[in-house]
Amino acid sequence: MIETDLPPGVEILPLEMHRDERGWVSEVFRRDRARGPGPCQWNATVSRPNVMRGMHVHAKHNDYLVVVQGRMSVGLFDIRKDSPWYRRGTIVTLSGDDLSALVTPTGVMHGFYCHEPTVYVYGVDAYFDPRDEIGCHWADPGLKLDWPCADPILSERDRRAGTLAEVEAQYRAAGADR
């Protein structure tokens, strides 16, 4: 399911899949179709079923995500004060069966829940900086996200994540929304 009502700057870009009896091939990113600077670093992730990653937000880089195998629910929550979506969220589902790229700008929190074994690639338009990985607990009541899980597998960092209020303070301290 592709949600059409999204925070400003968040885009879901359908990708063409060329299928035959061997499988499929798709152009997941083309610089000539990109908006903005485009990724400078690409990452690949494999997640087991019932894995939750996030919620995270970045003050310095945008994400470009494509699920190439499996199925993922992506929670989005906007903390940009000047956005008409401020403090509003939604969940979209991405699947390797119907490729789309999800573009997430700075200031939009995001978390990933994998329903099944899932492989995804994501590009960022600034190199990894641990100071730009700001996160809160995925089930913080302020997010008001209706996740399709109750007890997901979490990293130690995500298990210990703070509150939405703490994330917003860290995001602003990082120089965002100025």
Phi and psi in degrees as GROMACS dihedral restraints (atoms count N, CA, C in turn):
[ dihedral_restraints ]
;  ai    aj    ak    al  type     phi  dphi    fc
    3     4     5     6     1  -106.9    20    10
    4     5     6     7     1   118.3    20    10
    6     7     8     9     1   -76.1    20    10
    7     8     9    10     1   133.4    20    10
    9    10    11    12     1   -96.9    20    10
   10    11    12    13     1   -22.0    20    10
   12    13    14    15     1   -92.6    20    10
   13    14    15    16     1   101.7    20    10
   15    16    17    18     1  -128.4    20    10
   16    17    18    19     1   158.0    20    10
   18    19    20    21     1   -58.4    20    10
   19    20    21    22     1   150.6    20    10
   21    22    23    24     1   -55.5    20    10
   22    23    24    25     1   135.3    20    10
   24    25    26    27     1    90.1    20    10
   25    26    27    28     1   -19.1    20    10
   27    28    29    30     1   -83.3    20    10
   28    29    30    31     1   130.5    20    10
   30    31    32    33     1  -131.9    20    10
   31    32    33    34     1   146.1    20    10
   33    34    35    36     1  -115.5    20    10
   34    35    36    37     1   116.4    20    10
   36    37    38    39     1  -107.4    20    10
   37    38    39    40     1   110.2    20    10
   39    40    41    42     1   -61.2    20    10
   40    41    42    43     1   139.1    20    10
   42    43    44    45     1  -115.5    20    10
   43    44    45    46     1   141.0    20    10
   45    46    47    48     1   -80.1    20    10
   46    47    48    49     1   130.7    20    10
   48    49    50    51     1  -109.2    20    10
   49    50    51    52     1   123.4    20    10
   51    52    53    54     1   -96.7    20    10
   52    53    54    55     1   107.2    20    10
   54    55    56    57     1  -106.8    20    10
   55    56    57    58     1   146.3    20    10
   57    58    59    60     1  -152.5    20    10
   58    59    60    61     1  -169.7    20    10
   60    61    62    63     1   -64.3    20    10
   61    62    63    64     1   -15.2    20    10
   63    64    65    66     1   -87.9    20    10
   64    65    66    67     1   -20.6    20    10
   66    67    68    69     1   140.9    20    10
   67    68    69    70     1  -131.8    20    10
   69    70    71    72     1  -151.2    20    10
   70    71    72    73     1   163.3    20    10
   72    73    74    75     1  -139.3    20    10
   73    74    75    76     1   145.4    20    10
   75    76    77    78     1  -148.5    20    10
   76    77    78    79     1   143.5    20    10
   78    79    80    81     1   -80.2    20    10
   79    80    81    82     1   108.4    20    10
   81    82    83    84     1   -86.2    20    10
   82    83    84    85     1   -18.5    20    10
   84    85    86    87     1  -155.5    20    10
   85    86    87    88     1   135.2    20    10
   87    88    89    90     1  -134.5    20    10
   88    89    90    91     1   123.9    20    10
   90    91    92    93     1   -57.5    20    10
   91    92    93    94     1   -34.5    20    10
   93    94    95    96     1   -71.5    20    10
   94    95    96    97     1   -10.7    20    10
   96    97    98    99     1  -109.4    20    10
   97    98    99   100     1    -2.1    20    10
   99   100   101   102     1   -76.2    20    10
  100   101   102   103     1   148.3    20    10
  102   103   104   105     1  -105.0    20    10
  103   104   105   106     1   130.9    20    10
  105   106   107   108     1    86.7    20    10
  106   107   108   109     1  -167.1    20    10
  108   109   110   111     1   -71.3    20    10
  109   110   111   112     1   -24.0    20    10
  111   112   113   114     1    82.5    20    10
  112   113   114   115     1   161.0    20    10
  114   115   116   117     1   -65.3    20    10
  115   116   117   118     1   143.4    20    10
  117   118   119   120     1  -109.7    20    10
  118   119   120   121     1   -12.1    20    10
  120   121   122   123     1  -141.8    20    10
  121   122   123   124     1   135.4    20    10
  123   124   125   126     1  -115.7    20    10
  124   125   126   127     1   141.5    20    10
  126   127   128   129     1  -129.4    20    10
  127   128   129   130     1   150.0    20    10
  129   130   131   132     1  -121.6    20    10
  130   131   132   133     1   140.4    20    10
  132   133   134   135     1  -134.2    20    10
  133   134   135   136     1   139.5    20    10
  135   136   137   138     1  -117.1    20    10
  136   137   138   139     1   128.8    20    10
  138   139   140   141     1  -125.8    20    10
  139   140   141   142     1   142.1    20    10
  141   142   143   144     1   -77.3    20    10
  142   143   144   145     1   166.8    20    10
  144   145   146   147     1   -61.0    20    10
  145   146   147   148     1   148.3    20    10
  147   148   149   150     1    68.6    20    10
  148   149   150   151     1    22.4    20    10
  150   151   152   153     1   -92.6    20    10
  151   152   153   154     1   134.5    20    10
  153   154   155   156     1  -116.0    20    10
  154   155   156   157     1   130.8    20    10
  156   157   158   159     1  -121.9    20    10
  157   158   159   160     1   118.7    20    10
  159   160   161   162     1   112.0    20    10
  160   161   162   163     1  -179.9    20    10
  162   163   164   165     1   -90.0    20    10
  163   164   165   166     1   138.8    20    10
  165   166   167   168     1  -132.0    20    10
  166   167   168   169     1   158.5    20    10
  168   169   170   171     1  -143.8    20    10
  169   170   171   172     1   153.4    20    10
  171   172   173   174     1  -124.9    20    10
  172   173   174   175     1   140.4    20    10
  174   175   176   177     1   -96.1    20    10
  175   176   177   178     1   -15.7    20    10
  177   178   179   180     1  -120.1    20    10
  178   179   180   181     1   -11.2    20    10
  180   181   182   183     1  -142.9    20    10
  181   182   183   184     1   153.2    20    10
  183   184   185   186     1   -99.2    20    10
  184   185   186   187     1   151.6    20    10
  186   187   188   189     1  -110.8    20    10
  187   188   189   190     1   150.7    20    10
  189   190   191   192     1  -133.7    20    10
  190   191   192   193     1   107.9    20    10
  192   193   194   195     1  -117.4    20    10
  193   194   195   196     1   135.4    20    10
  195   196   197   198     1  -134.4    20    10
  196   197   198   199     1   121.7    20    10
  198   199   200   201     1   -82.5    20    10
  199   200   201   202     1   121.0    20    10
  201   202   203   204     1  -101.9    20    10
  202   203   204   205     1   -17.3    20    10
  204   205   206   207     1  -154.0    20    10
  205   206   207   208     1   136.6    20    10
  207   208   209   210     1    98.1    20    10
  208   209   210   211     1  -162.4    20    10
  210   211   212   213     1  -144.5    20    10
  211   212   213   214     1   136.6    20    10
  213   214   215   216     1  -137.5    20    10
  214   215   216   217     1   137.4    20    10
  216   217   218   219     1   -97.5    20    10
  217   218   219   220     1   128.9    20    10
  219   220   221   222     1  -111.4    20    10
  220   221   222   223     1   118.5    20    10
  222   223   224   225     1   -87.6    20    10
  223   224   225   226     1   133.3    20    10
  225   226   227   228     1  -123.4    20    10
  226   227   228   229     1   136.6    20    10
  228   229   230   231     1  -145.6    20    10
  229   230   231   232     1   122.9    20    10
  231   232   233   234     1   -90.6    20    10
  232   233   234   235     1   122.4    20    10
  234   235   236   237     1  -113.8    20    10
  235   236   237   238     1    15.9    20    10
  237   238   239   240     1   -81.2    20    10
  238   239   240   241     1   116.7    20    10
  240   241   242   243     1   -58.8    20    10
  241   242   243   244     1   -30.9    20    10
  243   244   245   246     1   -88.3    20    10
  244   245   246   247     1     3.4    20    10
  246   247   248   249     1   -88.4    20    10
  247   248   249   250     1   140.7    20    10
  249   250   251   252     1   -65.7    20    10
  250   251   252   253     1   -13.1    20    10
  252   253   254   255     1   -96.1    20    10
  253   254   255   256     1     7.3    20    10
  255   256   257   258     1   -48.8    20    10
  256   257   258   259     1   126.5    20    10
  258   259   260   261     1    62.5    20    10
  259   260   261   262     1    31.3    20    10
  261   262   263   264     1  -123.8    20    10
  262   263   264   265     1   148.5    20    10
  264   265   266   267     1  -140.1    20    10
  265   266   267   268     1   173.1    20    10
  267   268   269   270     1  -158.7    20    10
  268   269   270   271     1   166.5    20    10
  270   271   272   273     1  -123.2    20    10
  271   272   273   274     1   131.3    20    10
  273   274   275   276     1  -118.8    20    10
  274   275   276   277     1   153.9    20    10
  276   277   278   279     1  -113.6    20    10
  277   278   279   280     1   130.4    20    10
  279   280   281   282     1  -115.4    20    10
  280   281   282   283     1   147.8    20    10
  282   283   284   285     1  -142.4    20    10
  283   284   285   286     1   145.3    20    10
  285   286   287   288     1   -71.0    20    10
  286   287   288   289     1   -12.2    20    10
  288   289   290   291     1   -79.9    20    10
  289   290   291   292     1   -21.0    20    10
  291   292   293   294     1  -143.8    20    10
  292   293   294   295     1    84.0    20    10
  294   295   296   297     1   -62.4    20    10
  295   296   297   298     1   134.7    20    10
  297   298   299   300     1  -145.1    20    10
  298   299   300   301     1   151.9    20    10
  300   301   302   303     1  -102.3    20    10
  301   302   303   304     1   135.3    20    10
  303   304   305   306     1  -106.5    20    10
  304   305   306   307     1   119.9    20    10
  306   307   308   309     1  -101.8    20    10
  307   308   309   310     1   122.4    20    10
  309   310   311   312     1  -122.3    20    10
  310   311   312   313     1   116.5    20    10
  312   313   314   315     1   -81.3    20    10
  313   314   315   316     1   168.8    20    10
  315   316   317   318     1   -56.1    20    10
  316   317   318   319     1   146.4    20    10
  318   319   320   321     1    88.1    20    10
  319   320   321   322     1    -6.9    20    10
  321   322   323   324     1  -107.4    20    10
  322   323   324   325     1   112.2    20    10
  324   325   326   327     1   -66.9    20    10
  325   326   327   328     1   150.9    20    10
  327   328   329   330     1  -149.5    20    10
  328   329   330   331     1   144.0    20    10
  330   331   332   333     1  -141.3    20    10
  331   332   333   334     1   151.6    20    10
  333   334   335   336     1  -122.1    20    10
  334   335   336   337     1   124.9    20    10
  336   337   338   339     1  -113.8    20    10
  337   338   339   340     1   123.6    20    10
  339   340   341   342     1   -98.1    20    10
  340   341   342   343     1   118.1    20    10
  342   343   344   345     1   -74.7    20    10
  343   344   345   346     1   -26.5    20    10
  345   346   347   348     1  -150.0    20    10
  346   347   348   349     1   175.8    20    10
  348   349   350   351     1   -53.2    20    10
  349   350   351   352     1   127.5    20    10
  351   352   353   354     1  -134.8    20    10
  352   353   354   355     1   136.3    20    10
  354   355   356   357     1  -118.8    20    10
  355   356   357   358     1   129.5    20    10
  357   358   359   360     1  -142.1    20    10
  358   359   360   361     1   154.9    20    10
  360   361   362   363     1  -118.7    20    10
  361   362   363   364     1   146.8    20    10
  363   364   365   366     1  -146.4    20    10
  364   365   366   367     1   141.0    20    10
  366   367   368   369     1  -109.1    20    10
  367   368   369   370     1   150.5    20    10
  369   370   371   372     1  -128.3    20    10
  370   371   372   373     1   148.9    20    10
  372   373   374   375     1   -96.9    20    10
  373   374   375   376     1    15.3    20    10
  375   376   377   378     1  -149.1    20    10
  376   377   378   379     1   145.3    20    10
  378   379   380   381     1   -63.6    20    10
  379   380   381   382     1   153.3    20    10
  381   382   383   384     1   -54.1    20    10
  382   383   384   385     1   132.9    20    10
  384   385   386   387     1  -141.8    20    10
  385   386   387   388     1   112.9    20    10
  387   388   389   390     1   -58.7    20    10
  388   389   390   391     1   -22.9    20    10
  390   391   392   393     1   -71.3    20    10
  391   392   393   394     1   -14.5    20    10
  393   394   395   396     1  -100.6    20    10
  394   395   396   397     1    15.2    20    10
  396   397   398   399     1  -108.7    20    10
  397   398   399   400     1    85.1    20    10
  399   400   401   402     1  -102.9    20    10
  400   401   402   403     1   128.4    20    10
  402   403   404   405     1  -141.5    20    10
  403   404   405   406     1   156.9    20    10
  405   406   407   408     1  -129.6    20    10
  406   407   408   409     1   169.0    20    10
  408   409   410   411     1   -64.1    20    10
  409   410   411   412     1   135.5    20    10
  411   412   413   414     1   -58.8    20    10
  412   413   414   415     1   -28.0    20    10
  414   415   416   417     1  -102.4    20    10
  415   416   417   418     1    17.3    20    10
  417   418   419   420     1   -54.6    20    10
  418   419   420   421     1   127.3    20    10
  420   421   422   423     1   -61.1    20    10
  421   422   423   424     1   -24.3    20    10
  423   424   425   426     1   -67.0    20    10
  424   425   426   427     1   -21.5    20    10
  426   427   428   429     1   -72.9    20    10
  427   428   429   430     1   -29.2    20    10
  429   430   431   432     1    50.9    20    10
  430   431   432   433     1    40.6    20    10
  432   433   434   435     1   -99.3    20    10
  433   434   435   436     1   132.3    20    10
  435   436   437   438     1   -91.7    20    10
  436   437   438   439     1    75.3    20    10
  438   439   440   441     1   -65.6    20    10
  439   440   441   442     1   147.1    20    10
  441   442   443   444     1   -86.1    20    10
  442   443   444   445     1    35.8    20    10
  444   445   446   447     1  -152.8    20    10
  445   446   447   448     1   162.9    20    10
  447   448   449   450     1  -122.2    20    10
  448   449   450   451     1   -32.8    20    10
  450   451   452   453     1  -140.8    20    10
  451   452   453   454     1    69.5    20    10
  453   454   455   456     1   -75.9    20    10
  454   455   456   457     1   164.0    20    10
  456   457   458   459     1   -78.7    20    10
  457   458   459   460     1   127.6    20    10
  459   460   461   462     1  -124.0    20    10
  460   461   462   463     1   153.6    20    10
  462   463   464   465     1   -72.6    20    10
  463   464   465   466     1   164.2    20    10
  465   466   467   468     1   -60.8    20    10
  466   467   468   469     1   -41.2    20    10
  468   469   470   471     1   -59.6    20    10
  469   470   471   472     1   -46.7    20    10
  471   472   473   474     1   -70.0    20    10
  472   473   474   475     1   -31.0    20    10
  474   475   476   477     1   -66.3    20    10
  475   476   477   478     1   -36.7    20    10
  477   478   479   480     1   -91.3    20    10
  478   479   480   481     1     2.1    20    10
  480   481   482   483     1   -57.2    20    10
  481   482   483   484     1   149.0    20    10
  483   484   485   486     1   -83.1    20    10
  484   485   486   487     1  -153.4    20    10
  486   487   488   489     1   -95.6    20    10
  487   488   489   490     1   165.2    20    10
  489   490   491   492     1   -59.2    20    10
  490   491   492   493     1   -41.3    20    10
  492   493   494   495     1   -60.3    20    10
  493   494   495   496     1   -40.3    20    10
  495   496   497   498     1   -65.3    20    10
  496   497   498   499     1   -39.9    20    10
  498   499   500   501     1   -62.4    20    10
  499   500   501   502     1   -46.9    20    10
  501   502   503   504     1   -60.3    20    10
  502   503   504   505     1   -40.1    20    10
  504   505   506   507     1   -65.2    20    10
  505   506   507   508     1   -43.3    20    10
  507   508   509   510     1   -64.6    20    10
  508   509   510   511     1   -40.9    20    10
  510   511   512   513     1   -61.9    20    10
  511   512   513   514     1   -44.5    20    10
  513   514   515   516     1   -68.3    20    10
  514   515   516   517     1   -39.0    20    10
  516   517   518   519     1   -64.5    20    10
  517   518   519   520     1   -26.8    20    10
  519   520   521   522     1   -75.3    20    10
  520   521   522   523     1    -1.6    20    10
  522   523   524   525     1    97.1    20    10
  523   524   525   526     1     8.5    20    10
  525   526   527   528     1   -79.5    20    10
  526   527   528   529     1   159.8    20    10
  528   529   530   531     1    61.8    20    10
  529   530   531   532     1    33.5    20    10
